[in-house]
């Protein structure tokens, strides 16, 4: 396997990966299923962390790459002490019909922002957890069921403005059914979770593929 030593050093089989106080937000990827999985990554153009920083990730474009993760493994991502803006998906590259985990951490100008997005469609169950000394917040696991509208930190199926399919992508029909209650600027519950600390830090974020 390419970069086998580097990859094995990053694989963790642990039951607690919480943050130490006064450190940047960390990011781990977990395969919570009984089958191997492939993780697809699309970095934002403004992200300080990119494809070259995750050397185990096979490059497919200037901002995209992918890597394999064994069943049951948790993998700690390197270099995320820097500003990291990335969209992750499992077993399908980011695009129509795919569940996305959207991660924006350690932005010096803003708070950590996390969400599970079904705006483009649904492919598999994904959960994000944010662990701090005060407890753990979970987003998801998301499905394509109407009940997803009740989950904090989840953009429901096709709901591009959280409370409505105003201009949905991927051929999804317009409408409000299955979206959040409330208004565009005050959805209930929120579609995104915001961390408590500007600039990020003191959080352990884990993106999990759920069986």
C-alpha positions as CSV (number, residue, x, y, z in Angstrom):
1,X,0.0,0.0,0.0
2,X,1.3,3.5,-0.9
3,X,2.6,5.3,2.2
4,X,1.8,2.3,4.3
5,X,4.0,3.4,7.2
6,X,2.4,6.9,7.3
7,X,-1.1,5.5,7.1
8,X,-0.6,3.0,9.9
9,X,0.8,5.6,12.2
10,X,-2.4,7.6,11.7
11,X,-4.8,4.8,12.4
12,X,-6.2,4.8,15.9
13,X,-8.3,2.2,17.6
14,X,-9.5,4.1,20.6
15,X,-12.6,4.6,22.6
16,X,-11.8,8.2,23.7
17,X,-10.2,10.8,21.5
18,X,-11.2,13.9,23.4
19,X,-9.4,17.3,23.2
20,X,-6.7,18.6,25.6
21,X,-7.5,22.1,26.8
22,X,-5.8,25.0,24.9
23,X,-5.2,23.1,21.7
24,X,-6.7,23.5,18.2
25,X,-9.7,21.6,17.1
26,X,-8.8,18.1,15.8
27,X,-10.4,16.0,13.1
28,X,-10.8,12.2,12.9
29,X,-12.5,10.0,10.4
30,X,-14.2,6.8,11.6
31,X,-15.5,3.9,9.7
32,X,-18.2,2.6,12.0
33,X,-19.2,-0.2,9.6
34,X,-18.1,-3.8,9.2
35,X,-16.8,-3.2,5.6
36,X,-13.8,-1.2,4.3
37,X,-14.7,2.2,2.9
38,X,-13.3,4.9,0.7
39,X,-13.2,8.5,1.9
40,X,-13.5,11.3,-0.7
41,X,-12.3,14.7,0.2
42,X,-12.9,18.1,-1.5
43,X,-11.0,21.0,0.1
44,X,-12.3,24.5,-0.1
45,X,-10.1,26.9,-2.1
46,X,-9.4,29.0,1.0
47,X,-8.4,26.1,3.2
48,X,-4.9,26.3,4.7
49,X,-4.8,22.5,4.7
50,X,-4.9,20.8,1.3
51,X,-4.2,17.6,-0.6
52,X,-0.4,17.9,-0.2
53,X,-0.8,17.9,3.6
54,X,-2.7,14.6,3.7
55,X,0.0,12.6,1.9
56,X,-1.9,9.3,2.3
57,X,-4.8,10.8,0.2
58,X,-4.5,10.0,-3.5
59,X,-4.8,13.2,-5.5
60,X,-7.6,13.3,-8.1
61,X,-7.6,17.1,-8.7
62,X,-6.1,20.3,-7.3
63,X,-8.5,20.3,-4.3
64,X,-9.7,16.6,-4.3
65,X,-8.3,13.3,-3.2
66,X,-9.4,10.0,-1.7
67,X,-8.2,7.3,0.7
68,X,-9.2,3.9,2.1
69,X,-10.2,3.2,5.7
70,X,-10.6,-0.2,7.2
71,X,-13.7,-1.4,8.9
72,X,-13.9,-0.3,12.5
73,X,-10.9,2.1,12.3
74,X,-10.6,5.7,13.4
75,X,-8.1,7.8,11.6
76,X,-6.7,11.1,12.9
77,X,-6.2,13.7,10.2
78,X,-2.8,15.6,10.2
79,X,-2.1,19.3,10.0
80,X,-5.7,20.3,11.1
81,X,-4.2,22.8,13.6
82,X,-4.3,25.0,10.5
83,X,-7.6,26.3,9.1
84,X,-9.3,23.4,7.5
85,X,-12.2,23.7,5.1
86,X,-13.2,20.3,3.7
87,X,-16.2,18.4,2.4
88,X,-16.1,14.6,3.0
89,X,-18.1,11.7,1.7
90,X,-18.0,8.0,1.9
91,X,-17.8,5.5,-1.0
92,X,-19.0,8.1,-3.5
93,X,-17.2,11.2,-4.7
94,X,-18.8,14.5,-3.7
95,X,-21.7,15.3,-6.0
96,X,-25.4,14.7,-6.7
97,X,-27.0,11.9,-4.7
98,X,-24.3,11.9,-2.0
99,X,-24.3,12.6,1.7
100,X,-21.7,15.2,2.7
101,X,-19.9,16.1,5.9
102,X,-19.0,19.7,5.8
103,X,-16.1,20.7,8.1
104,X,-14.8,24.2,8.8
105,X,-12.4,24.3,11.7
106,X,-9.6,26.4,13.2
107,X,-10.6,29.4,11.1
108,X,-8.8,32.3,12.8
109,X,-11.6,34.7,11.8
110,X,-14.6,32.6,12.8
111,X,-16.0,29.8,14.9
112,X,-15.8,26.1,14.0
113,X,-18.8,25.2,11.8
114,X,-20.0,21.6,11.2
115,X,-22.9,20.0,9.4
116,X,-24.1,16.9,7.6
117,X,-25.6,17.9,4.3
118,X,-28.3,16.0,2.3
119,X,-28.8,19.1,0.0
120,X,-27.4,17.1,-3.0
121,X,-29.1,13.9,-2.0
122,X,-28.5,10.8,0.2
123,X,-26.0,7.9,-0.2
124,X,-25.2,6.6,3.3
125,X,-25.6,7.4,7.0
126,X,-23.1,9.9,8.3
127,X,-22.7,11.4,11.8
128,X,-20.5,14.2,13.1
129,X,-19.6,14.5,16.8
130,X,-17.9,17.4,18.5
131,X,-16.4,16.5,21.8
132,X,-15.3,19.0,24.4
133,X,-14.7,19.0,28.2
134,X,-18.3,20.0,28.7
135,X,-19.8,17.1,26.7
136,X,-20.4,15.8,23.2
137,X,-22.7,17.3,20.5
138,X,-23.9,15.0,17.7
139,X,-25.1,15.9,14.2
140,X,-27.0,13.0,12.6
141,X,-26.7,10.2,11.7
142,X,-28.6,11.5,8.7
143,X,-30.9,9.5,6.5
144,X,-33.2,10.7,3.8
145,X,-36.3,10.4,6.0
146,X,-38.5,13.4,6.8
147,X,-37.5,13.0,10.5
148,X,-34.0,14.4,9.5
149,X,-35.6,17.8,9.7
150,X,-35.6,17.4,13.5
151,X,-31.9,16.8,13.7
152,X,-29.6,19.6,14.8
153,X,-26.7,20.2,12.4
154,X,-28.3,18.4,9.4
155,X,-29.4,20.0,6.2
156,X,-32.4,17.9,5.2
157,X,-32.8,16.3,1.8
158,X,-32.7,18.9,-0.9
159,X,-33.3,21.8,1.5
160,X,-30.8,24.4,0.1
161,X,-31.9,27.2,2.5
162,X,-32.6,24.8,5.5
163,X,-36.3,25.6,5.7
164,X,-37.2,25.2,2.0
165,X,-36.1,23.7,-1.3
166,X,-35.9,27.1,-2.9
167,X,-33.5,26.3,-5.7
168,X,-32.5,22.7,-5.0
169,X,-29.7,21.1,-7.0
170,X,-29.5,17.8,-8.7
171,X,-33.0,17.8,-10.1
172,X,-34.7,17.7,-6.7
173,X,-38.2,19.3,-6.7
174,X,-38.9,22.6,-4.9
175,X,-41.0,22.7,-1.8
176,X,-41.0,22.9,2.0
177,X,-42.0,19.4,3.0
178,X,-39.3,17.7,4.9
179,X,-37.3,20.9,5.6
180,X,-36.7,22.7,8.9
181,X,-39.4,24.7,10.7
182,X,-38.7,28.4,11.4
183,X,-37.3,30.9,9.0
184,X,-34.2,31.0,6.7
185,X,-32.2,33.0,9.3
186,X,-33.7,31.2,12.4
187,X,-34.3,27.5,11.4
188,X,-35.4,25.1,14.2
189,X,-33.3,23.3,14.9
190,X,-30.2,24.8,13.1
191,X,-28.8,23.2,10.1
192,X,-25.2,23.9,11.2
193,X,-23.5,23.6,14.5
194,X,-21.2,26.4,15.6
195,X,-18.4,25.9,18.1
196,X,-18.2,28.0,21.2
197,X,-14.7,29.5,20.6
198,X,-13.8,32.0,17.9
199,X,-10.7,30.7,16.0
200,X,-11.6,27.2,17.0
201,X,-10.0,24.9,19.6
202,X,-10.6,22.6,22.5
203,X,-12.8,20.3,20.4
204,X,-12.3,16.8,19.0
205,X,-14.4,16.4,15.8
206,X,-15.1,13.0,14.4
207,X,-16.9,12.2,11.2
208,X,-18.4,8.7,11.2
209,X,-19.7,6.4,8.5
210,X,-22.6,4.6,10.3
211,X,-23.7,1.0,9.5
